[in-house]
Amino acid sequence: MRGITRLLRAWRIALAILLLTALLWLTTDPHSQTPAGVLGLFGFSLFISLGFILFGQQRLYANPSATKPEDQHLA
């Protein structure tokens, strides 16, 4: 289970770095130097930032309905 947690953490870090480098690459484009391009980059980066803030700590478990072995004696 620890390996999966580390893998997910590494995946999130890699995704964040990839998105930041993509934004840096987009800023060098001449279309990004126009007011509409700047507004588009701002909107995209705001969307990505809010996604990380709002959903970055969300955990998805494979089988949430399964009971734990230590809880079976309570039934």
Secondary structure by P-SEA (a helix, b strand, c coil): caaaaaaaaaaaaaaaaaaaaaaaaaaaccccccaaaaaaaaaaaaaaaaaaaacccbbbbcccccccccccccc
